[in-house]
Amino acid sequence: MYAGLNEWPEPPVDGDEAATLIGSLDRQRATFAWKTGGLDAQALQATMGASSVTLGGLLKHLALVEDYYFSVRLFGRAPAAPFDSVDWESEPAWDWSYASTDTPESLYELWQRCVDESRRLVALALDDGGLSQLMAQKWPDGRAPSLRRTFVDLIEEYARHVGHADLIRESIDGLVGEDPPGVHDQ
């Protein structure tokens, strides 16, 4: 998680393509961490209306997405634990369904561990082939998306779920806003 406002990530104002994509993704990650942070198990299982989406489910789902995009798809590796032991055929919504059995600490740790590993793998990929590097895992039609396209897909995934987290968090304790207080107050 982000320790303080001085660490709040922003994409560079005039950076190169890689720095801008990484900065944008890190901003979405930080906003997600802020919206889901510091809650107990009951709050992480709160829902809104007819939706079954919870903040705990979002933490587990986005941990899976981090692992899937940058370890499995980019490098062709096997899924990391705990995703490697899931029977996805019989439990396609495992990440959403089983978050309620995890402690808040384990959910936060899983998500942060997957984000840290994604950052490490992205640095390797950028050093080895840049944003044009193709993913090891191809789409069903045989095309292989570039790392550039994968960044855009992951930014979209986070942005969608940050919106969910924003609504759920507001319903729990009233926390609202695009950034934590103090980030853009200067």
TORNUSE-565050 format. One line per 3 residues: number of its first residue (from 1); for each residue y, x negated, z negated of N, C-alpha, C. Coordinates in nm, 4 decimals. Example, Ala and Ser with C-alpha at 12.3 -4.5 7.8 and 13.67 -1.06 7.14 Angstrom:
<pts>
1	-0.5690/-1.3190/-0.7800/-0.4500/-1.2300/-0.7800/-0.3300/-1.3200/-0.7800; -0.2250/-1.2850/-0.7080/-0.1060/-1.3670/-0.7140/0.0030/-1.2900/-0.7870
</pts>
This chain:
<pts>
1	-0.1178/-0.0842/0.0000/0.0000/0.0000/0.0000/0.1249/-0.0893/0.0000; 0.2373/-0.0301/0.0245/0.3614/-0.1059/0.0301/0.4247/-0.1084/-0.1076; 0.4496/-0.2285/-0.1572/0.4946/-0.2471/-0.2944/0.6387/-0.2044/-0.3158
4	0.7222/-0.2191/-0.2186/0.8621/-0.1865/-0.2422/0.9389/-0.1623/-0.1150; 1.0615/-0.1221/-0.1320/1.1457/-0.0869/-0.0183/1.1781/-0.2070/0.0683; 1.1795/-0.3271/0.0105/1.2077/-0.4457/0.0901/1.0955/-0.4759/0.1889
7	0.9793/-0.4170/0.1663/0.8650/-0.4388/0.2552/0.8483/-0.3258/0.3558; 0.9392/-0.2284/0.3564/0.9221/-0.1135/0.4447/0.9275/-0.1582/0.5897; 0.8217/-0.1351/0.6650/0.8173/-0.1843/0.8032/0.9001/-0.1004/0.8990
10	0.9610/-0.1676/0.9889/1.0368/-0.1063/1.0969/1.0011/-0.1813/1.2252; 0.9872/-0.1108/1.3362/0.9721/-0.1833/1.4628/1.0984/-0.2645/1.4885; 1.0872/-0.3780/1.5538/1.2083/-0.4561/1.5818/1.3026/-0.3784/1.6733
13	1.4295/-0.4004/1.6549/1.5293/-0.3324/1.7369/1.5192/-0.3779/1.8822; 1.4906/-0.5055/1.9034/1.4838/-0.5608/2.0382/1.3684/-0.6598/2.0479; 1.2487/-0.6188/2.0074/1.1340/-0.7078/2.0085/1.0562/-0.7007/2.1375
16	0.9594/-0.7890/2.1497/0.8715/-0.7822/2.2658/0.7753/-0.6637/2.2503; 0.6951/-0.6417/2.3513/0.6085/-0.5238/2.3541/0.5098/-0.5221/2.2385; 0.4438/-0.6333/2.2113/0.3449/-0.6386/2.1033/0.4111/-0.6133/1.9686
19	0.5229/-0.6783/1.9418/0.5914/-0.6606/1.8131/0.6383/-0.5163/1.7954; 0.6815/-0.4533/1.9034/0.7273/-0.3144/1.8961/0.6112/-0.2205/1.8676; 0.4983/-0.2383/1.9351/0.3815/-0.1539/1.9102/0.3279/-0.1744/1.7693
22	0.3164/-0.2992/1.7262/0.2674/-0.3287/1.5914/0.3642/-0.2718/1.4882; 0.4931/-0.2895/1.5097/0.5932/-0.2369/1.4171/0.5895/-0.0857/1.4074; 0.5706/-0.0188/1.5199/0.5634/0.1263/1.5194/0.4393/0.1747/1.4458
25	0.3254/0.1106/1.4706/0.2028/0.1483/1.4005/0.2159/0.1211/1.2510; 0.2716/0.0069/1.2140/0.2882/-0.0243/1.0721/0.3830/0.0734/1.0034; 0.4840/0.1216/1.0744/0.5733/0.2229/1.0167/0.4969/0.3521/0.9909
28	0.4123/0.3940/1.0844/0.3307/0.5141/1.0630/0.2344/0.4940/0.9461; 0.1735/0.3759/0.9388/0.0834/0.3465/0.8263/0.1580/0.3532/0.6934; 0.2768/0.2959/0.6877/0.3555/0.2950/0.5641/0.3950/0.4367/0.5233
31	0.4364/0.5172/0.6201/0.4733/0.6550/0.5888/0.3519/0.7312/0.5381; 0.2371/0.7092/0.5994/0.1138/0.7729/0.5531/0.0805/0.7279/0.4109; 0.0913/0.5984/0.3838/0.0634/0.5466/0.2493/0.1576/0.6093/0.1474
34	0.2836/0.6232/0.1825/0.3806/0.6843/0.0920/0.3465/0.8307/0.0666; 0.3125/0.9046/0.1716/0.2840/1.0476/0.1574/0.1545/1.0737/0.0801; 0.0603/0.9812/0.0831/-0.0669/1.0022/0.0130/-0.0756/0.9259/-0.1185
37	0.0212/0.8423/-0.1479/0.0114/0.7515/-0.2614/0.0329/0.8133/-0.3976; -0.0318/0.7527/-0.4970/-0.0090/0.7844/-0.6369/-0.0584/0.9194/-0.6840; -0.1529/0.9771/-0.6164/-0.2015/1.1106/-0.6527/-0.3383/1.1037/-0.7193
40	-0.3675/1.2050/-0.8000/-0.4984/1.2127/-0.8643/-0.5968/1.2857/-0.7722; -0.7211/1.2974/-0.8178/-0.8265/1.3583/-0.7360/-0.7935/1.5026/-0.6999; -0.7399/1.5799/-0.7938/-0.7064/1.7199/-0.7654/-0.6018/1.7295/-0.6549
43	-0.4999/1.6476/-0.6624/-0.3953/1.6507/-0.5602/-0.4497/1.6057/-0.4250; -0.5395/1.5077/-0.4239/-0.5948/1.4604/-0.2969/-0.6857/1.5640/-0.2314; -0.7249/1.6674/-0.3048/-0.8101/1.7728/-0.2479/-0.7340/1.9020/-0.2212
46	-0.6026/1.9028/-0.2425/-0.5213/2.0222/-0.2172/-0.5171/2.0524/-0.0681; -0.5166/2.1800/-0.0358/-0.5057/2.2246/0.1031/-0.3849/2.3169/0.1149; -0.3509/2.3512/0.2384/-0.2425/2.4464/0.2651/-0.2962/2.5592/0.3506
49	-0.2722/2.6796/0.3083/-0.3120/2.7949/0.3883/-0.4597/2.7928/0.4233; -0.4892/2.8262/0.5469/-0.6279/2.8347/0.5920/-0.6869/2.6987/0.6276; -0.6066/2.5949/0.6294/-0.6546/2.4625/0.6677/-0.7437/2.4015/0.5595
52	-0.8440/2.3268/0.6012/-0.9294/2.2550/0.5059/-0.8915/2.1071/0.4977; -0.7850/2.0663/0.5676/-0.7408/1.9272/0.5663/-0.6844/1.8929/0.4284; -0.7300/1.7796/0.3732/-0.6804/1.7303/0.2454/-0.6262/1.5891/0.2644
55	-0.5450/1.5436/0.1703/-0.4970/1.4058/0.1758/-0.6121/1.3081/0.1585; -0.7091/1.3415/0.0737/-0.8273/1.2565/0.0593/-0.9054/1.2482/0.1897; -0.9207/1.3622/0.2578/-0.9879/1.3631/0.3874/-0.9122/1.2813/0.4903
58	-0.7791/1.2886/0.4870/-0.6980/1.2079/0.5786/-0.7156/1.0593/0.5508; -0.7189/1.0200/0.4246/-0.7399/0.8785/0.3913/-0.8739/0.8294/0.4474; -0.9781/0.9072/0.4263/-1.1113/0.8668/0.4735/-1.1179/0.8693/0.6266
61	-1.0595/0.9713/0.6864/-1.0600/0.9822/0.8330/-0.9843/0.8662/0.8974; -0.8656/0.8346/0.8464/-0.7885/0.7272/0.9078/-0.8494/0.5902/0.8795; -0.9225/0.5750/0.7707/-0.9990/0.4512/0.7493/-1.1047/0.4381/0.8595
64	-1.1743/0.5476/0.8881/-1.2732/0.5490/0.9955/-1.2080/0.5175/1.1297; -1.0942/0.5782/1.1580/-1.0239/0.5563/1.2844/-0.9841/0.4093/1.2993; -0.9311/0.3499/1.1924/-0.8957/0.2071/1.1962/-1.0174/0.1236/1.2340
67	-1.1284/0.1463/1.1667/-1.2505/0.0699/1.1946/-1.2993/0.0959/1.3369; -1.2999/0.2212/1.3768/-1.3513/0.2571/1.5081/-1.2675/0.1966/1.6213; -1.1360/0.2068/1.6127/-1.0514/0.1570/1.7213/-1.0551/0.0052/1.7339
70	-1.0413/-0.0644/1.6226/-1.0205/-0.2085/1.6326/-1.1457/-0.2926/1.6096; -1.2453/-0.2402/1.5450/-1.3691/-0.3164/1.5283/-1.4735/-0.2715/1.6310; -1.5024/-0.1427/1.6321/-1.6069/-0.0897/1.7206/-1.5614/-0.0911/1.8665
73	-1.4495/-0.0275/1.8964/-1.4063/-0.0169/2.0360/-1.3525/-0.1479/2.0929; -1.2676/-0.2175/2.0174/-1.2056/-0.3390/2.0697/-1.3050/-0.4541/2.0791; -1.3821/-0.4750/1.9742/-1.4712/-0.5913/1.9708/-1.6191/-0.5575/1.9888
76	-1.6542/-0.4301/1.9994/-1.7929/-0.3921/2.0204/-1.8819/-0.4167/1.8998; -1.8242/-0.4173/1.7822/-1.9007/-0.4413/1.6593/-1.9601/-0.3118/1.6062; -2.0558/-0.3277/1.5171/-2.1114/-0.2123/1.4477/-2.0085/-0.1598/1.3481
79	-2.0120/-0.0318/1.3175/-1.9191/0.0222/1.2187/-1.9359/-0.0470/1.0833; -1.8264/-0.0556/1.0094/-1.8279/-0.1136/0.8747/-1.8808/-0.0106/0.7756; -1.9151/-0.0576/0.6567/-1.9542/0.0317/0.5478/-1.8309/0.1096/0.5035
82	-1.8428/0.2333/0.4716/-1.9615/0.3165/0.4597/-1.9987/0.3894/0.5881; -1.9217/0.3667/0.6955/-1.9416/0.4418/0.8198/-2.0722/0.4073/0.8900; -2.1259/0.2898/0.8612/-2.2483/0.2443/0.9271/-2.3728/0.3207/0.8824
85	-2.3657/0.3902/0.7693/-2.4840/0.4596/0.7189/-2.4767/0.6107/0.7395; -2.3780/0.6579/0.8107/-2.3611/0.8017/0.8330/-2.4423/0.8451/0.9549; -2.5118/0.9571/0.9419/-2.5797/1.0184/1.0554/-2.4793/1.1130/1.1208
88	-2.4048/1.0605/1.2177/-2.2955/1.1356/1.2786/-2.3451/1.2555/1.3593; -2.4696/1.2517/1.4022/-2.5259/1.3661/1.4753/-2.5374/1.4875/1.3839; -2.5863/1.4674/1.2616/-2.6039/1.5807/1.1704/-2.4806/1.6078/1.0850
91	-2.3901/1.5112/1.0741/-2.2694/1.5285/0.9927/-2.1456/1.4785/1.0690; -2.1088/1.5478/1.1783/-1.9975/1.4991/1.2603/-1.8618/1.4989/1.1886; -1.8481/1.5751/1.0812/-1.7220/1.5798/1.0060/-1.7375/1.5117/0.8700
94	-1.8250/1.4133/0.8619/-1.8532/1.3453/0.7348/-1.7266/1.2930/0.6688; -1.6399/1.2277/0.7442/-1.5195/1.1692/0.6858/-1.4335/1.2750/0.6174; -1.4277/1.3942/0.6732/-1.3494/1.5023/0.6134/-1.4260/1.5696/0.4998
97	-1.5540/1.5904/0.5185/-1.6338/1.6687/0.4243/-1.6627/1.5979/0.2930; -1.6798/1.4679/0.2966/-1.7252/1.3975/0.1776/-1.6149/1.3247/0.1015; -1.4911/1.3414/0.1410/-1.3819/1.2772/0.0678/-1.3695/1.3331/-0.0731
100	-1.4097/1.4577/-0.0932/-1.3976/1.5194/-0.2256/-1.4913/1.4563/-0.3285; -1.5899/1.3820/-0.2827/-1.6826/1.3169/-0.3766/-1.6379/1.1764/-0.4143; -1.5292/1.1291/-0.3544/-1.4784/0.9939/-0.3800/-1.3641/0.9975/-0.4800
103	-1.3497/0.8900/-0.5544/-1.2362/0.8781/-0.6462/-1.1108/0.8447/-0.5659; -0.9941/0.8775/-0.6199/-0.8715/0.8366/-0.5518/-0.8683/0.6859/-0.5265; -0.9087/0.6077/-0.6260/-0.9068/0.4622/-0.6115/-0.9951/0.4166/-0.4956
106	-1.1130/0.4759/-0.4820/-1.2023/0.4339/-0.3734/-1.1481/0.4763/-0.2373; -1.0823/0.5908/-0.2296/-1.0228/0.6338/-0.1031/-0.9080/0.5428/-0.0619; -0.8190/0.5117/-0.1573/-0.7074/0.4211/-0.1275/-0.7601/0.2833/-0.0875
109	-0.8621/0.2342/-0.1593/-0.9184/0.1013/-0.1301/-0.9828/0.0987/0.0072; -1.0587/0.2008/0.0416/-1.1257/0.2070/0.1722/-1.0224/0.2045/0.2838; -0.9201/0.2891/0.2745/-0.8187/0.2927/0.3787/-0.7474/0.1586/0.3902
112	-0.7063/0.1003/0.2784/-0.6339/-0.0266/0.2817/-0.7215/-0.1393/0.3360; -0.8487/-0.1404/0.2991/-0.9409/-0.2429/0.3490/-0.9545/-0.2329/0.5001; -0.9651/-0.1117/0.5517/-0.9778/-0.0931/0.6967/-0.8486/-0.1301/0.7694
115	-0.7333/-0.0984/0.7120/-0.6052/-0.1375/0.7719/-0.5940/-0.2899/0.7745; -0.6278/-0.3555/0.6638/-0.6193/-0.5019/0.6580/-0.7096/-0.5663/0.7628; -0.8316/-0.5138/0.7780/-0.9233/-0.5678/0.8775/-0.8713/-0.5406/1.0188
118	-0.8127/-0.4253/1.0423/-0.7544/-0.3956/1.1732/-0.6443/-0.4950/1.2069; -0.5590/-0.5240/1.1117/-0.4511/-0.6208/1.1359/-0.5082/-0.7573/1.1726; -0.6134/-0.7981/1.1025/-0.6769/-0.9276/1.1310/-0.7350/-0.9280/1.2726
121	-0.8036/-0.8216/1.3093/-0.8655/-0.8143/1.4417/-0.7618/-0.8059/1.5531; -0.6538/-0.7337/1.5306/-0.5471/-0.7256/1.6307/-0.4863/-0.8631/1.6538; -0.4633/-0.9385/1.5472/-0.4080/-1.0741/1.5625/-0.5017/-1.1603/1.6465
124	-0.6319/-1.1490/1.6231/-0.7293/-1.2237/1.7044/-0.7214/-1.1826/1.8510; -0.7157/-1.0526/1.8745/-0.7121/-1.0026/2.0120/-0.5841/-1.0446/2.0834; -0.4723/-1.0395/2.0142/-0.3463/-1.0797/2.0768/-0.3466/-1.2278/2.1098
127	-0.4068/-1.3085/2.0236/-0.4177/-1.4524/2.0513/-0.5121/-1.4808/2.1672; -0.6095/-1.3924/2.1880/-0.7133/-1.4178/2.2876/-0.6881/-1.3541/2.4235; -0.6065/-1.2514/2.4321/-0.5881/-1.1877/2.5621/-0.4666/-1.1003/2.5723
130	-0.3936/-1.0867/2.4641/-0.2729/-1.0064/2.4676/-0.3011/-0.8576/2.4792; -0.1973/-0.7834/2.5072/-0.2070/-0.6380/2.5129/-0.2861/-0.5872/2.6333; -0.3035/-0.6705/2.7340/-0.3795/-0.6288/2.8528/-0.5303/-0.6432/2.8337
133	-0.5710/-0.7038/2.7235/-0.7147/-0.7195/2.6967/-0.7815/-0.5824/2.6960; -0.8964/-0.5745/2.7603/-0.9686/-0.4480/2.7673/-1.0605/-0.4324/2.6470; -1.0780/-0.3079/2.6067/-1.1665/-0.2766/2.4955/-1.3105/-0.3048/2.5366
136	-1.3902/-0.3516/2.4428/-1.5314/-0.3789/2.4703/-1.6069/-0.2490/2.4975; -1.5710/-0.1433/2.4272/-1.6377/-0.0142/2.4452/-1.5621/0.0670/2.5498; -1.6326/0.1047/2.6530/-1.5708/0.1812/2.7621/-1.5710/0.3306/2.7309
139	-1.4839/0.4025/2.7991/-1.4838/0.5477/2.7919/-1.6076/0.6004/2.8641; -1.6441/0.7273/2.8419/-1.7627/0.7836/2.9092/-1.7581/0.7731/3.0617; -1.6382/0.7706/3.1210/-1.6284/0.7628/3.2670/-1.6342/0.6190/3.3188
142	-1.6546/0.5221/3.2276/-1.6702/0.3830/3.2685/-1.5441/0.2985/3.2619; -1.4291/0.3621/3.2464/-1.3053/0.2851/3.2361/-1.2929/0.2252/3.0968; -1.2288/0.1090/3.0895/-1.2037/0.0435/2.9614/-1.0528/0.0405/2.9375
145	-1.0067/0.1093/2.8336/-0.8626/0.1066/2.8066/-0.8192/-0.0303/2.7552; -0.6941/-0.0603/2.7761/-0.6375/-0.1861/2.7272/-0.6026/-0.1739/2.5788; -0.5788/-0.2880/2.5166/-0.5310/-0.2885/2.3790/-0.3967/-0.2162/2.3718
148	-0.3137/-0.2313/2.4729/-0.1836/-0.1625/2.4802/-0.2040/-0.0114/2.4689; -0.2935/0.0440/2.5494/-0.3216/0.1881/2.5474/-0.3792/0.2298/2.4126; -0.4613/0.1449/2.3549/-0.5220/0.1759/2.2262/-0.4171/0.1831/2.1158
151	-0.3174/0.0950/2.1211/-0.2078/0.1030/2.0250/-0.1371/0.2376/2.0356; -0.1072/0.2800/2.1563/-0.0389/0.4072/2.1765/-0.1246/0.5217/2.1223; -0.2553/0.5185/2.1483/-0.3457/0.6223/2.0972/-0.3463/0.6250/1.9447
154	-0.3493/0.5086/1.8821/-0.3547/0.5035/1.7363/-0.2210/0.5458/1.6742; -0.1108/0.5086/1.7366/0.0201/0.5547/1.6879/0.0252/0.7077/1.6939; -0.0252/0.7664/1.8017/-0.0298/0.9119/1.8146/-0.1174/0.9734/1.7062
157	-0.2332/0.9129/1.6800/-0.3246/0.9622/1.5764/-0.2566/0.9627/1.4395; -0.1912/0.8524/1.4059/-0.1205/0.8446/1.2781/-0.0056/0.9448/1.2718; 0.0731/0.9546/1.3767/0.1881/1.0451/1.3746/0.1435/1.1885/1.3499
160	0.0356/1.2304/1.4133/-0.0157/1.3658/1.3928/-0.0557/1.3865/1.2465; -0.1274/1.2888/1.1909/-0.1761/1.3048/1.0542/-0.0681/1.2810/0.9488; 0.0344/1.2032/0.9820/0.1484/1.1906/0.8901/0.2161/1.3273/0.8761
163	0.2220/1.4038/0.9839/0.2762/1.5397/0.9758/0.1943/1.6274/0.8831; 0.0621/1.6181/0.8934/-0.0230/1.6939/0.8007/0.0030/1.6502/0.6569; 0.0055/1.5183/0.6359/0.0261/1.4647/0.5011/0.1606/1.5086/0.4452
166	0.2620/1.5139/0.5294/0.3957/1.5541/0.4868/0.3938/1.6970/0.4311; 0.3309/1.7875/0.5025/0.3252/1.9274/0.4578/0.2439/1.9430/0.3298; 0.1283/1.8774/0.3260/0.0433/1.8892/0.2071/0.1133/1.8291/0.0857
169	0.1728/1.7119/0.1020/0.2389/1.6471/-0.0111/0.3553/1.7311/-0.0628; 0.4318/1.7907/0.0266/0.5421/1.8765/-0.0180/0.4892/1.9925/-0.1015; 0.3737/2.0472/-0.0639/0.3175/2.1598/-0.1387/0.2658/2.1170/-0.2759
172	0.2354/1.9891/-0.2934/0.1827/1.9397/-0.4215/0.2948/1.9147/-0.5212; 0.3938/1.8361/-0.4810/0.4965/1.7958/-0.5783/0.6378/1.7930/-0.5217; 0.6562/1.8481/-0.4018/0.7903/1.8568/-0.3457/0.8385/1.7316/-0.2754
175	0.7573/1.6280/-0.2677/0.7994/1.5038/-0.2016/0.8208/1.5304/-0.0529; 0.9412/1.5015/-0.0064/0.9756/1.5223/0.1336/1.0518/1.4013/0.1851; 1.0700/1.3966/0.3138/1.1508/1.2918/0.3756/1.0716/1.2084/0.4731
178	1.1462/1.1410/0.5584/1.0862/1.0530/0.6588/1.0542/0.9153/0.5997; 1.1353/0.8726/0.5044/1.1169/0.7425/0.4386/1.1359/0.7606/0.2888; 1.0807/0.6707/0.2090/1.1063/0.6775/0.0645/1.2547/0.6645/0.0356
181	1.3005/0.7222/-0.0744/1.4424/0.7085/-0.1107/1.4816/0.5604/-0.1177; 1.5974/0.5309/-0.0645/1.6483/0.3955/-0.0707/1.6242/0.3106/0.0523; 1.5326/0.3521/0.1399/1.5003/0.2700/0.2562/1.6177/0.2613/0.3531
184	1.6778/0.3728/0.3856/1.7890/0.3732/0.4812/1.9192/0.4212/0.4182; 1.9294/0.4057/0.2873/2.0486/0.4519/0.2169/2.1641/0.3515/0.2236; 2.1374/0.2266/0.2620/2.2421/0.1241/0.2605/2.3388/0.1437/0.3738
</pts>
